[in-house]
Amino acid sequence: MQFTFSFNFLRQILSLLLLLVLLSYGNQAFAKADYIKEYHPRINKAERLVMAKDYEGALETYQQAFSAVPKGFARDYYNAAVCATLTGNEKQGIDYLEKLVEKGVTLEYLEQQDVFEPLRAHKGWKKFAKKYPKRRKAFRENMNIDLRADLDELWARDQFFRQAKGGLRVHADTIRKIEADNVKKLLAWISKHGYPGEELIGVPDTLEALPRFSIVIQRQTSARNGFDFTPVLTQAVQEGKLDPHAAAYLMDQQQGKNLYRSKVLARVICNKPEDCQDDDEFGDLSSRYLIQRMSEEEEARANELRQALGLEPVADYREKMRYAMKDDRFKLGYDWAVTNYKVPSKEAAKVLVESMAILD
């Protein structure tokens, strides 16, 4: 039996083979995407544009970041949705909210956000809401809900004897054994499933950057010769399973030092509020922010560490955290960024202030 092939047929076959090669290459590139290099620098740029109120530029930059990796982070989809809303791109905004639903964010939460009022008035919202039950079901089927429950149990175990009568003073030995056992469990699950990021266990409505199981990592300080999670956290950031700001905070916690400057601002809170008000030298201390003094070398070193995780420089981070306190439409802040110092008197407050620098 003889077969004859026309030139057009051969050209179609070659075109198909080329397409398959390109698709395979694209999938491999996505699978190996380095979030430190490809994603987070773009997100940092988008957030700077948000602070400059260039919402169109920010939206375009968010799109570039999402196109560079398989999946974006929940808070970034949220911020992109806000940008889309503010620029009149309602359909695109709803598309980003669908990404949030896929990660576990509830419709009820999204309906409560004032910034999305224009989206709720758009004709596409009704369709979005109608499809929510189906998407919610898909989320529960795709996410490892059992693993999330197991991880939450680590936090419960960590807290049980700490909250019992006598706390650490009475139950220190038992607490240390639990901490060691929690580390073994967490490492075993990471070995089996990978680091528990958003795509594995989802996110709650808080869009948390630090799930409760992170307490296991925080307990492992270098001062007590704890397990060093630095390689695990760095790989998780690189693979897009952990926010680099969260990783920097956990590393600082483990080291007992503010090497990454994850805690970048401070406030003074007096036991008697009137003690922090109307100071002749410092003004109203309760409404002012402080920063830890750094030499040029210290700041350069911190920026070097931060860049290795895909983070912005310390100065940009500080300004971002200040902006986050003024504009709550966006998710730009981190709870751990501001340290609150409670002091017993005005004199103690002044001593603390004199050891730091006051931001204008």
C-alpha positions in Angstrom: 0.0 0.0 0.0 1.4 3.4 -1.0 0.6 6.8 0.6 1.1 10.1 -1.0 1.2 13.4 0.9 0.6 16.8 -0.6 2.8 19.7 0.2 0.0 21.5 2.0 -0.6 18.4 4.2 3.1 18.2 5.1 3.1 21.9 5.9 0.1 21.5 8.2 1.8 18.6 10.0 5.0 20.7 10.5 2.9 23.6 11.8 1.1 21.4 14.3 4.4 19.9 15.5 5.9 23.4 15.9 2.8 24.5 17.9 3.1 21.5 20.2 6.8 22.3 20.8 6.0 25.9 21.6 3.2 24.9 24.0 5.5 22.4 25.7 8.2 25.0 26.1 5.7 27.5 27.4 4.3 25.0 30.0 7.9 24.1 31.1 8.8 27.8 31.4 5.7 28.4 33.5 6.4 25.3 35.7 9.9 26.6 36.4 8.9 30.3 36.8 11.2 32.0 39.3 8.8 34.3 41.2 11.8 36.2 42.7 12.9 37.3 39.3 9.8 37.3 37.2 6.9 38.2 39.5 7.6 40.1 42.6 9.7 42.9 41.0 6.7 43.6 38.7 4.4 43.6 41.7 6.6 46.1 43.5 6.5 48.3 40.5 2.7 48.0 40.3 2.4 49.0 44.0 4.6 52.0 43.5 2.3 53.1 40.7 -0.7 52.6 43.0 0.9 54.9 45.5 1.4 57.5 42.7 -2.3 57.1 41.8 -1.4 55.9 38.3 -4.0 53.1 38.4 -4.0 52.5 34.7 -0.2 52.0 34.8 -0.5 49.8 37.9 -3.2 47.6 36.2 -1.0 47.1 33.2 1.9 46.1 35.4 -0.2 43.7 37.4 -1.3 42.1 34.1 2.4 41.7 33.1 3.2 40.1 36.5 0.3 37.6 36.1 1.3 36.7 32.6 4.8 35.8 33.7 3.8 33.0 36.1 1.2 30.2 36.4 -0.7 31.9 39.3 -0.7 35.2 41.1 -1.1 35.9 44.8 -4.6 36.6 46.2 -3.7 40.1 47.5 -2.3 41.0 44.1 -5.5 39.9 42.3 -7.4 41.9 44.9 -5.3 45.1 44.2 -5.5 44.6 40.5 -9.3 44.3 40.8 -9.3 47.6 42.7 -7.3 49.2 39.9 -9.6 47.8 37.3 -12.6 49.2 39.2 -11.0 52.7 39.6 -10.2 52.8 35.8 -13.7 51.7 34.7 -12.6 48.2 33.6 -15.4 46.5 35.4 -15.3 43.3 33.4 -11.6 42.8 34.1 -12.2 43.6 37.8 -14.8 40.9 38.0 -12.4 38.5 36.3 -9.8 39.1 39.0 -12.5 38.6 41.7 -13.1 35.2 40.1 -9.4 34.4 40.7 -10.0 35.2 44.4 -13.0 32.9 44.6 -10.9 30.1 43.1 -8.5 30.6 46.1 -11.3 30.5 48.7 -12.4 34.1 49.1 -16.2 34.2 49.7 -18.8 36.1 47.8 -20.1 37.5 51.1 -16.7 39.1 51.8 -16.4 40.6 48.3 -19.9 42.0 48.6 -18.9 43.9 51.8 -16.0 45.7 50.2 -17.1 49.3 49.4 -14.4 49.8 46.7 -16.2 47.2 44.5 -19.5 48.9 44.5 -19.1 49.8 40.8 -18.5 46.1 40.0 -21.7 45.2 41.8 -23.6 47.6 39.7 -22.1 46.2 36.5 -24.2 43.7 34.4 -21.5 41.1 34.8 -21.9 40.9 38.6 -25.2 39.0 38.5 -23.5 36.3 36.3 -20.5 36.3 38.7 -22.8 35.8 41.7 -24.8 33.1 40.0 -21.7 31.0 39.2 -20.3 31.4 42.7 -21.8 28.2 44.2 -20.2 26.2 41.4 -16.9 27.9 41.8 -17.0 27.5 45.6 -17.6 23.8 45.1 -14.7 23.6 42.7 -12.4 25.3 45.3 -13.3 22.8 48.0 -12.6 19.9 45.5 -9.3 21.3 44.3 -7.8 22.5 47.6 -6.4 20.2 50.2 -8.8 21.1 52.9 -7.7 18.1 55.1 -4.1 19.4 55.0 -5.2 22.8 56.0 -7.1 21.4 59.0 -4.0 19.4 60.0 -1.9 22.6 59.7 -4.4 24.5 61.9 -4.0 21.7 64.4 -0.3 22.6 64.7 -1.3 26.0 65.9 -3.8 24.6 68.4 -1.2 22.2 69.8 1.3 25.1 70.1 -1.2 27.1 72.1 -2.8 24.5 74.3 -0.3 24.4 77.2 0.7 28.0 76.7 -2.9 29.0 77.5 -3.2 26.4 80.4 -2.8 27.5 84.0 0.8 28.2 84.7 1.7 28.5 81.0 5.3 28.2 79.9 6.5 28.4 83.6 4.7 25.2 84.5 4.6 23.3 81.2 7.9 24.3 79.6 9.2 20.7 79.0 5.9 19.6 77.4 5.7 22.7 75.3 9.2 22.2 73.9 8.3 18.6 73.0 5.3 19.8 71.2 7.3 22.4 69.3 9.8 19.7 68.2 7.0 17.4 67.1 5.3 20.2 65.2 8.5 20.8 63.3 8.7 17.1 62.3 5.1 17.1 61.2 5.4 20.3 59.2 8.6 19.2 57.4 7.0 15.8 56.6 4.0 17.5 55.0 6.2 19.9 53.1 8.2 17.0 51.8 5.0 15.2 50.7 3.0 18.2 49.3 5.4 21.1 48.9 5.2 24.3 50.9 1.5 24.9 51.9 0.8 27.9 49.7 -2.4 29.4 48.4 -2.7 26.9 45.6 -2.5 24.0 48.0 -4.6 25.1 51.0 -6.4 28.3 49.7 -6.8 31.6 51.6 -9.5 32.9 54.0 -11.3 36.2 53.5 -8.5 38.0 55.4 -6.1 37.2 52.5 -3.6 36.3 55.2 0.1 36.3 54.3 0.9 34.2 57.3 -1.3 31.2 57.9 -1.6 30.1 61.5 0.8 27.2 61.1 3.6 29.7 60.6 3.9 29.8 64.4 5.8 26.5 64.1 8.5 28.3 62.2 8.5 31.4 64.4 9.2 29.2 67.5 12.4 27.8 65.9 14.8 30.6 66.9 18.5 30.5 66.5 18.9 31.5 70.2 17.4 28.1 71.1 19.2 26.2 68.3 15.9 25.8 66.5 15.6 24.3 63.0 16.6 26.8 60.4 13.8 27.1 57.8 15.7 29.6 55.6 16.3 27.2 52.7 12.6 26.0 52.9 11.3 29.6 52.9 13.5 30.8 50.2 12.5 27.9 47.9 8.8 28.6 48.7 9.2 32.2 47.6 11.0 31.2 44.4 8.2 28.7 43.6 5.4 31.2 44.2 4.1 29.5 47.3 5.0 32.2 49.9 4.9 36.0 49.9 8.5 37.2 50.2 7.5 39.8 52.9 6.2 36.9 55.0 9.4 34.9 54.4 11.5 37.9 55.4 9.5 38.3 58.6 9.8 34.7 59.5 13.5 34.7 58.9 13.9 37.8 61.1 11.8 36.1 63.8 14.0 33.0 63.6 17.2 35.0 63.8 15.9 37.3 66.5 17.2 40.2 64.5 15.6 42.7 62.1 18.0 41.8 59.3 15.4 42.2 56.5 13.9 45.2 58.2 10.5 43.5 58.1 9.6 45.6 61.1 10.1 49.0 59.5 8.0 51.4 61.6 7.3 51.9 65.3 4.8 53.7 67.5 4.9 54.8 71.1 1.8 54.0 73.1 1.6 55.4 76.6 -0.4 53.6 79.4 -1.9 57.0 80.0 -2.8 58.4 76.5 -2.4 62.0 77.7 1.3 61.4 78.5 2.0 61.0 74.7 0.2 64.1 73.7 1.2 67.7 73.3 4.9 67.3 74.2 6.8 70.5 73.8 9.7 68.8 72.1 8.1 66.0 70.1 4.5 67.1 69.7 1.8 64.4 69.7 3.8 61.2 70.0 0.7 59.0 69.7 0.2 60.0 66.1 3.8 59.9 64.9 5.9 57.0 63.6 9.5 56.2 64.5 12.2 54.4 62.6 15.2 52.5 63.8 18.4 54.3 62.9 20.6 52.6 60.4 24.0 53.3 59.0 24.4 53.3 55.2 26.2 50.0 55.4 23.3 48.4 57.4 20.7 49.7 55.0 22.8 48.5 52.0 23.0 45.0 53.6 19.3 44.9 54.3 18.6 45.9 50.7 20.9 43.2 49.5 19.0 40.6 51.5 15.7 41.9 50.4 16.6 42.0 46.7 17.6 38.3 47.0 13.9 37.6 47.9 12.5 39.9 45.2 11.6 42.6 47.7 11.7 46.3 47.3 14.4 48.4 49.1 13.8 49.4 52.7 13.0 53.0 51.9 10.2 51.9 49.4 8.9 49.4 51.9 8.6 52.0 54.6 6.7 54.4 52.4 4.4 51.6 51.2 3.5 50.8 54.8 2.8 54.4 55.6 0.6 54.6 52.5 -1.3 51.5 53.5 -2.4 53.2 56.7 -4.0 56.1 54.7 -5.6 54.2 51.8 -7.4 51.1 52.9 -8.9 50.4 49.5 -5.8 48.4 48.7 -4.1 45.5 50.5 -0.6 46.8 50.8 0.2 46.6 54.5 1.5 43.9 56.8 0.5 43.6 60.4 4.1 42.9 61.6 5.5 46.0 59.8 4.7 48.3 62.7 6.0 47.7 66.2 3.9 49.2 69.1 6.0 50.1 72.1 3.9 50.4 75.3 5.6 52.6 77.9 4.5 53.5 81.5 5.2 57.2 81.4 6.0 60.3 79.3 9.7 60.1 80.4 10.0 56.5 79.2 8.4 57.5 75.9 10.9 60.3 75.4 13.8 58.0 76.1 12.6 55.6 73.5 12.0 58.4 71.0 15.5 59.8 71.5 16.9 56.4 70.6 15.1 56.4 67.2 14.3 58.8 64.5 10.9 60.5 64.0 9.3 60.4 60.6 7.8 63.7 59.3 
